[in-house]
Amino acid sequence: MFFWKKNKKKTKSKEEKAPSTVFGVPLDEAARRSDPRALIPLPVRSAIDWLSHKFPENIYRAEGCSSVVQEYVSGFNNGTLIAFRDSEAPENVAATLMHYFSCLPDPLLSPDMRSLPDPAHNLPVLSSLVAMLSPSSRATIKMFFHHLHELATHAAITHMDASALASVLFPSQKSLGELLITQAHEVFGPPTRLFGEPLAVAASRSDPNGLIPSPLSVCLQWLDRRGLRDQGLYRTSGARSRVSAYQAMFDEGETVVIPDHEAPSTVASLVSRFLRELPQPLFGSSIQQAFMQSVGKDDAERCAILRAALQRLSPAHLASLAALAFHLNRVVFEEENLMTAKNLAICLYGHAAGAFEYLVLNAHRLFDAPPGAAAGAQVAAVNAAAAAVGGASAVATYPPDRYGRGLLV
């Protein structure tokens, strides 16, 4: 089944469907049911998040297992699933995504887009038609075609170039499909996804200085201001639905302003998720190896070995690790939260807890200075904008909403 065709099977009316059903309902409604604060329906986001950076061979061409796909459909529909199993076969994830699109009451690509004459020479018009879509449709189609573009650029691994992907996914609109895949950046704008991307990519997309990705800079500064005294910080899990909603807003390129009344555990969980989803860990093997080499040395020599290893990191890597280390150092010295450096190290990097504990306790000796200017530039601008809208006492909530208006509490 292909997603640009209207599903011919008889389905229950909207009134008869369970409130949590996300397959077979309009895309905007599916997004709202997934999470009122997110733009992209959960099955789409979960599938693309799972498939990103994996580049499996013949993806979308290989057939999935229908019983497994149906299991995921039922799970997403009844609200018991929020992600695909890590051990799942790629073809089953891709098949579930294709099934989702095939069940849409209306095609993902609008009739105007499909009927545009000579779209290759009308890219500005095509972009305008995309801009006229609803916010959910626009965000979903952008995420999907950026995903296909990424697969096509790795055709040597996937054996699926833009032409092959278009043939499988768009047999009746192959030329348009291939054009949208190859020209995804021009038609839909640059990608804005931050979670699950390499650190340098996330930093370049969200920080004017290209140093610290906004999920880190925004969350760490919020926690420094509002969360240092929260008992069990980083050990207590936050509300998963709110963490996912914030992640969606970061990934969709919105300016995220976390309200003061948010639970510190939710913001800390957002930091943990960002770190966990990095393709390469922020606290990587080179620093861990330097720590092992420093064992048995006197303290001054040990710091010198680690400093030398840190200075070999890329600017974004060094700035982000410094921001995290200085923040956690402040957490440690706030006794009310009951979190020691060892506790924090176990929560964030259990496999290298000893080395990370040393990094946190000695942040001011291992790094030159707190990266306040780099880390705080985005947050300062956001806070200033919020104050300008509502006065000095106003605090912007859950970021500007999807149409760019600030929401104030």
Solvent accessible surface area in square Angstrom, and as a share of the most:
residue,aa,sasa,rsa
1,M,120,0.54
2,F,65,0.27
3,F,3,0.01
4,W,12,0.04
5,K,110,0.47
6,K,119,0.50
7,N,37,0.19
8,K,178,0.76
9,K,142,0.60
10,K,204,0.87
11,T,84,0.49
12,K,136,0.57
13,S,55,0.35
14,K,104,0.44
15,E,149,0.67
16,E,116,0.52
17,K,37,0.16
18,A,55,0.42
19,P,112,0.71
20,S,43,0.28
21,T,16,0.09
22,V,6,0.03
23,F,10,0.04
24,G,14,0.13
25,V,1,0.01
26,P,46,0.29
27,L,14,0.07
28,D,66,0.34
29,E,34,0.15
30,A,0,0.00
31,A,2,0.01
32,R,130,0.48
33,R,50,0.18
34,S,33,0.21
35,D,15,0.08
36,P,87,0.55
37,R,67,0.24
38,A,8,0.06
39,L,16,0.08
40,I,6,0.03
41,P,0,0.00
42,L,46,0.23
43,P,1,0.01
44,V,0,0.00
45,R,18,0.07
46,S,10,0.07
47,A,0,0.00
48,I,4,0.02
49,D,42,0.22
50,W,26,0.09
51,L,1,0.00
52,S,12,0.07
53,H,62,0.28
54,K,100,0.42
55,F,31,0.13
56,P,22,0.14
57,E,109,0.49
58,N,50,0.25
59,I,3,0.02
60,Y,7,0.02
61,R,119,0.43
62,A,47,0.36
63,E,159,0.71
64,G,25,0.24
65,C,62,0.37
66,S,94,0.61
67,S,77,0.49
68,V,30,0.17
69,V,15,0.09
70,Q,99,0.44
71,E,85,0.38
72,Y,0,0.00
73,V,9,0.05
74,S,50,0.32
75,G,6,0.05
76,F,8,0.03
77,N,33,0.17
78,N,89,0.46
79,G,51,0.49
80,T,103,0.60
81,L,46,0.23
82,I,73,0.37
83,A,54,0.42
84,F,12,0.05
85,R,103,0.38
86,D,137,0.71
87,S,105,0.68
88,E,18,0.08
89,A,33,0.26
90,P,38,0.24
91,E,56,0.25
92,N,11,0.05
93,V,0,0.00
94,A,1,0.01
95,A,21,0.16
96,T,1,0.00
97,L,1,0.01
98,M,30,0.13
99,H,40,0.18
100,Y,0,0.00
101,F,1,0.01
102,S,4,0.03
103,C,18,0.11
104,L,5,0.02
105,P,40,0.25
106,D,95,0.49
107,P,35,0.22
108,L,7,0.04
109,L,0,0.00
110,S,23,0.15
111,P,86,0.54
112,D,83,0.43
113,M,1,0.00
114,R,72,0.26
115,S,83,0.53
116,L,29,0.14
117,P,101,0.63
118,D,80,0.41
119,P,27,0.17
120,A,57,0.44
121,H,148,0.66
122,N,43,0.22
123,L,39,0.19
124,P,102,0.64
125,V,67,0.38
126,L,0,0.00
127,S,33,0.21
128,S,61,0.39
129,L,26,0.13
130,V,7,0.04
131,A,64,0.49
132,M,147,0.65
133,L,28,0.14
134,S,38,0.25
135,P,26,0.16
136,S,9,0.06
137,S,20,0.13
138,R,82,0.30
139,A,17,0.13
140,T,0,0.00
141,I,0,0.00
142,K,44,0.18
143,M,24,0.11
144,F,2,0.01
145,F,0,0.00
146,H,21,0.09
147,H,6,0.03
148,L,0,0.00
149,H,41,0.18
150,E,39,0.18
151,L,3,0.01
152,A,17,0.13
153,T,87,0.50
154,H,65,0.29
155,A,28,0.21
156,A,96,0.75
157,I,91,0.46
158,T,0,0.00
159,H,100,0.45
160,M,0,0.00
161,D,68,0.35
162,A,10,0.07
163,S,38,0.24
164,A,17,0.13
165,L,0,0.00
166,A,0,0.00
167,S,50,0.32
168,V,30,0.17
169,L,1,0.01
170,F,0,0.00
171,P,68,0.43
172,S,73,0.47
173,Q,47,0.21
174,K,82,0.35
175,S,90,0.58
176,L,9,0.04
177,G,0,0.00
178,E,58,0.26
179,L,23,0.12
180,L,0,0.00
181,I,0,0.00
182,T,58,0.34
183,Q,56,0.25
184,A,0,0.00
185,H,77,0.34
186,E,105,0.47
187,V,6,0.04
188,F,17,0.07
189,G,21,0.20
190,P,97,0.61
191,P,25,0.15
192,T,39,0.23
193,R,33,0.12
194,L,7,0.03
195,F,1,0.00
196,G,10,0.09
197,E,14,0.06
198,P,53,0.33
199,L,21,0.11
200,A,60,0.46
201,V,48,0.28
202,A,0,0.00
203,A,0,0.00
204,S,78,0.51
205,R,85,0.31
206,S,26,0.17
207,D,5,0.03
208,P,121,0.76
209,N,85,0.43
210,G,27,0.26
211,L,45,0.23
212,I,0,0.00
213,P,0,0.00
214,S,12,0.08
215,P,0,0.00
216,L,0,0.00
217,S,0,0.00
218,V,14,0.08
219,C,0,0.00
220,L,7,0.03
221,Q,58,0.26
222,W,10,0.03
223,L,0,0.00
224,D,41,0.21
225,R,133,0.48
226,R,123,0.45
227,G,1,0.01
228,L,25,0.13
229,R,155,0.57
230,D,47,0.24
231,Q,122,0.54
232,G,12,0.11
233,L,0,0.00
234,Y,17,0.07
235,R,139,0.51
236,T,71,0.41
237,S,97,0.63
238,G,16,0.16
239,A,48,0.37
240,R,152,0.55
241,S,65,0.42
242,R,62,0.23
243,V,4,0.02
244,S,35,0.23
245,A,1,0.00
246,Y,0,0.00
247,Q,9,0.04
248,A,1,0.01
249,M,11,0.05
250,F,6,0.02
251,D,8,0.04
252,E,30,0.13
253,G,48,0.46
254,E,34,0.15
255,T,67,0.39
256,V,5,0.03
257,V,15,0.09
258,I,6,0.03
259,P,1,0.01
260,D,32,0.17
261,H,125,0.56
262,E,11,0.05
263,A,45,0.35
264,P,27,0.17
265,S,18,0.11
266,T,2,0.01
267,V,0,0.00
268,A,0,0.00
269,S,25,0.16
270,L,0,0.00
271,V,1,0.00
272,S,23,0.15
273,R,35,0.13
274,F,0,0.00
275,L,15,0.07
276,R,165,0.60
277,E,63,0.28
278,L,13,0.06
279,P,59,0.37
280,Q,141,0.63
281,P,58,0.37
282,L,2,0.01
283,F,1,0.00
284,G,10,0.09
285,S,71,0.46
286,S,59,0.38
287,I,1,0.01
288,Q,37,0.17
289,Q,105,0.47
290,A,4,0.03
291,F,26,0.11
292,M,130,0.58
293,Q,121,0.54
294,S,0,0.00
295,V,84,0.48
296,G,78,0.75
297,K,91,0.38
298,D,92,0.48
299,D,72,0.37
300,A,72,0.56
301,E,76,0.34
302,R,49,0.18
303,C,9,0.05
304,A,57,0.44
305,I,45,0.23
306,L,4,0.02
307,R,77,0.28
308,A,48,0.37
309,A,3,0.02
310,L,0,0.00
311,Q,89,0.40
312,R,181,0.66
313,L,27,0.14
314,S,57,0.37
315,P,98,0.61
316,A,7,0.05
317,H,37,0.17
318,L,41,0.20
319,A,14,0.11
320,S,0,0.00
321,L,0,0.00
322,A,6,0.05
323,A,8,0.06
324,L,0,0.00
325,A,0,0.00
326,F,2,0.01
327,H,0,0.00
328,L,0,0.00
329,N,11,0.06
330,R,92,0.34
331,V,0,0.00
332,V,27,0.16
333,F,145,0.60
334,E,44,0.20
335,E,149,0.67
336,E,95,0.43
337,N,0,0.00
338,L,114,0.56
339,M,4,0.02
340,T,74,0.43
341,A,4,0.03
342,K,118,0.50
343,N,41,0.21
344,L,0,0.00
345,A,0,0.00
346,I,92,0.47
347,C,53,0.32
348,L,29,0.14
349,Y,14,0.05
350,G,48,0.46
351,H,134,0.60
352,A,13,0.10
353,A,21,0.17
354,G,44,0.42
355,A,10,0.08
356,F,0,0.00
357,E,47,0.21
358,Y,29,0.11
359,L,2,0.01
360,V,0,0.00
361,L,80,0.40
362,N,19,0.10
363,A,0,0.00
364,H,111,0.49
365,R,109,0.40
366,L,0,0.00
367,F,5,0.02
368,D,111,0.58
369,A,62,0.48
370,P,69,0.43
371,P,25,0.16
372,G,41,0.40
373,A,92,0.72
374,A,16,0.12
375,A,9,0.07
376,G,11,0.10
377,A,44,0.34
378,Q,24,0.11
379,V,18,0.10
380,A,62,0.48
381,A,63,0.49
382,V,22,0.13
383,N,65,0.33
384,A,63,0.49
385,A,58,0.45
386,A,10,0.08
387,A,36,0.28
388,A,90,0.70
389,V,101,0.58
390,G,33,0.31
391,G,35,0.34
392,A,109,0.85
393,S,105,0.68
394,A,17,0.13
395,V,41,0.23
396,A,7,0.06
397,T,19,0.11
398,Y,23,0.09
399,P,0,0.00
400,P,35,0.22
401,D,34,0.17
402,R,79,0.29
403,Y,139,0.53
404,G,60,0.58
405,R,144,0.53
406,G,40,0.39
407,L,78,0.39
408,L,70,0.35
409,V,106,0.61
